[in-house]
Amino acid sequence: MDRLRLDDKHIVITGASSGFGSHFAGVLADAGARVVLGARRTDKIQDRVNGIKTSGGEALGVKLDVRSAESIQEFLDAAENAYGPIDVVINNAGVEAGAKTYMMIDEEDWDFVMETNLKSAWLMAKFYTERVVKNAQPGGNIINISSITDTRTIKGQFPYAVSKGALTRMTEILALEAARYRIRVNALAPGYILTDVSRLLLESEQAPEFMQGIPMRRFGEFSDLDGPILLLASDASSYMTGSVVVVDGGHICASL
Ligand SMILES: NC(=O)c1ccc[n+]([C@@H]2O[C@H](COP(=O)([O-])OP(=O)(O)OC[C@H]3O[C@@H](n4cnc5c(N)ncnc54)[C@H](OP(=O)(O)O)[C@@H]3O)[C@@H](O)[C@H]2O)c1
């Protein structure tokens, strides 16, 4: 379907050195987008950029630490210098603090997770909006990668689940406030898919039992996110804002 195509769209992705971000970069480039990949591990970013270019896509890698406002601005500057005004921002960078409860984390854990997963999304939204206004762009698009832990969690996901609950809420509030700039803001809330963020749980002894709580009786695959990310990044979702697209095999519908 043509409306899912991304020809000439300029899309920036945070946390694109591994996991979802790296995967999204390939999917979006395959659909015609020019993608800018940001993360701290520049060697991994460059490998991914090279792979996308070899497949005929257009991509650029830029060093990014989302905990630094200065680094976010430099990332956006580099993206605009390369490909012009940005059509879509994907706030994907995320970390967890290990299997810890509120009694086990310290202030450093709290700041590490909240600054990476939550504060960065606000800073990015603010700086991006300033640029959309300055460039007199016809509109914009922000996609926040939240998680089903925003509503359904287990013990030991503090403060990760707190950050995702707030990120989903932030998505709704940003959608309300950013509409005047014709910027759409939506969230993608995946269930459990094996990456470095989920490895501790999905490779634990409890994993098979945990999987029984998912109606579809399997964890997700990267490819399960392809349709939803294309929908949110493309004009096919032009009347969607403030939405949370859940991709979890029915996990949040289950009671256990
Ligand atoms: N896997 C799941 O089951 C699952 C489910 C729901 C939601 N999510 C969310 O999906 C997103 C991607 O995570 P993932 O599962 O793909 O794990 P991942 O492979 O560990 O990816 C996390 C990415 O975030 C980047 N990152 C971390 N701190 C950063 C910082 N300060 N500045 C810039 N980039 C930073 C990492 O890159 P560098 O270390 O190179 O900076 C990495 O590329 C996260 O927001 C996560 O919460 C994951």
The ligand as an SDF file (V2000), in Angstrom:
LIG
                    3D

 48 52  0  0  0  0  0  0  0  0999 V2000
   13.0140   -5.8380   24.4110 N   0  0  0  0  0  0  0  0  0  0  0  0
   11.8010   -5.7420   24.8990 C   0  0  0  0  0  0  0  0  0  0  0  0
   11.1790   -6.7410   25.2880 O   0  0  0  0  0  0  0  0  0  0  0  0
   11.1470   -4.3880   24.9740 C   0  0  0  0  0  0  0  0  0  0  0  0
    9.7670   -4.3410   25.2120 C   0  0  0  0  0  0  0  0  0  0  0  0
    9.1380   -3.1110   25.2600 C   0  0  0  0  0  0  0  0  0  0  0  0
    9.8460   -1.9530   25.0660 C   0  0  0  0  0  0  0  0  0  0  0  0
   11.2020   -2.0270   24.8400 N   0  0  0  0  0  0  0  0  0  0  0  0
   11.9030   -0.7460   24.6290 C   0  0  0  0  0  0  0  0  0  0  0  0
   12.5120   -0.7540   23.3540 O   0  0  0  0  0  0  0  0  0  0  0  0
   13.5660    0.1980   23.3370 C   0  0  0  0  0  0  0  0  0  0  0  0
   14.7860   -0.4200   22.6950 C   0  0  0  0  0  0  0  0  0  0  0  0
   15.3050   -1.4050   23.5750 O   0  0  0  0  0  0  0  0  0  0  0  0
   15.7920   -2.8250   23.0660 P   0  0  0  0  0  0  0  0  0  0  0  0
   14.9050   -3.8280   23.6780 O   0  0  0  0  0  0  0  0  0  0  0  0
   15.9750   -2.8270   21.6210 O   0  0  0  0  0  0  0  0  0  0  0  0
   17.1940   -2.9820   23.8450 O   0  0  0  0  0  0  0  0  0  0  0  0
   18.6950   -2.6720   23.4060 P   0  0  0  0  0  0  0  0  0  0  0  0
   19.1090   -3.5800   22.3230 O   0  0  0  0  0  0  0  0  0  0  0  0
   19.4830   -2.6960   24.6740 O   0  0  0  0  0  0  0  0  0  0  0  0
   18.6260   -1.1980   22.8330 O   0  0  0  0  0  0  0  0  0  0  0  0
   18.6980   -0.0570   23.6480 C   0  0  0  0  0  0  0  0  0  0  0  0
   19.3260    1.0370   22.8340 C   0  0  0  0  0  0  0  0  0  0  0  0
   19.3220    2.2440   23.6200 O   0  0  0  0  0  0  0  0  0  0  0  0
   20.5630    2.8650   23.4310 C   0  0  0  0  0  0  0  0  0  0  0  0
   20.8850    3.7480   24.5510 N   0  0  0  0  0  0  0  0  0  0  0  0
   20.9330    3.4590   25.8640 C   0  0  0  0  0  0  0  0  0  0  0  0
   21.3290    4.5310   26.5620 N   0  0  0  0  0  0  0  0  0  0  0  0
   21.5100    5.5240   25.6520 C   0  0  0  0  0  0  0  0  0  0  0  0
   21.9320    6.8590   25.7460 C   0  0  0  0  0  0  0  0  0  0  0  0
   22.2430    7.4370   26.9310 N   0  0  0  0  0  0  0  0  0  0  0  0
   22.0390    7.5930   24.6200 N   0  0  0  0  0  0  0  0  0  0  0  0
   21.7440    7.0480   23.4160 C   0  0  0  0  0  0  0  0  0  0  0  0
   21.3390    5.7890   23.2540 N   0  0  0  0  0  0  0  0  0  0  0  0
   21.2330    5.0250   24.3750 C   0  0  0  0  0  0  0  0  0  0  0  0
   21.5620    1.7450   23.2850 C   0  0  0  0  0  0  0  0  0  0  0  0
   22.7030    2.1910   22.5470 O   0  0  0  0  0  0  0  0  0  0  0  0
   24.1500    2.5470   23.1520 P   0  0  0  0  0  0  0  0  0  0  0  0
   24.3710    1.6830   24.3440 O   0  0  0  0  0  0  0  0  0  0  0  0
   25.0570    2.2880   22.0070 O   0  0  0  0  0  0  0  0  0  0  0  0
   24.0650    4.0220   23.4930 O   0  0  0  0  0  0  0  0  0  0  0  0
   20.7730    0.7480   22.4640 C   0  0  0  0  0  0  0  0  0  0  0  0
   20.9500    1.0080   21.0910 O   0  0  0  0  0  0  0  0  0  0  0  0
   13.7720    0.6350   24.7860 C   0  0  0  0  0  0  0  0  0  0  0  0
   13.1450    1.8730   25.0060 O   0  0  0  0  0  0  0  0  0  0  0  0
   13.0610   -0.4610   25.5560 C   0  0  0  0  0  0  0  0  0  0  0  0
   12.6160   -0.0110   26.8140 O   0  0  0  0  0  0  0  0  0  0  0  0
   11.8680   -3.2090   24.7870 C   0  0  0  0  0  0  0  0  0  0  0  0
  1  2  1  0
  2  3  2  0
  2  4  1  0
  4  5  1  0
  4 48  2  0
  5  6  2  0
  6  7  1  0
  7  8  2  0
  8  9  1  0
  8 48  1  0
  9 10  1  0
  9 46  1  0
 10 11  1  0
 11 12  1  0
 11 44  1  0
 12 13  1  0
 13 14  1  0
 14 15  2  0
 14 16  1  0
 14 17  1  0
 17 18  1  0
 18 19  2  0
 18 20  1  0
 18 21  1  0
 21 22  1  0
 22 23  1  0
 23 24  1  0
 23 42  1  0
 24 25  1  0
 25 26  1  0
 25 36  1  0
 26 27  1  0
 26 35  1  0
 27 28  2  0
 28 29  1  0
 29 30  1  0
 29 35  2  0
 30 31  1  0
 30 32  2  0
 32 33  1  0
 33 34  2  0
 34 35  1  0
 36 37  1  0
 36 42  1  0
 37 38  1  0
 38 39  2  0
 38 40  1  0
 38 41  1  0
 42 43  1  0
 44 45  1  0
 44 46  1  0
 46 47  1  0
M  CHG  2   8   1  16  -1
M  END
$$$$
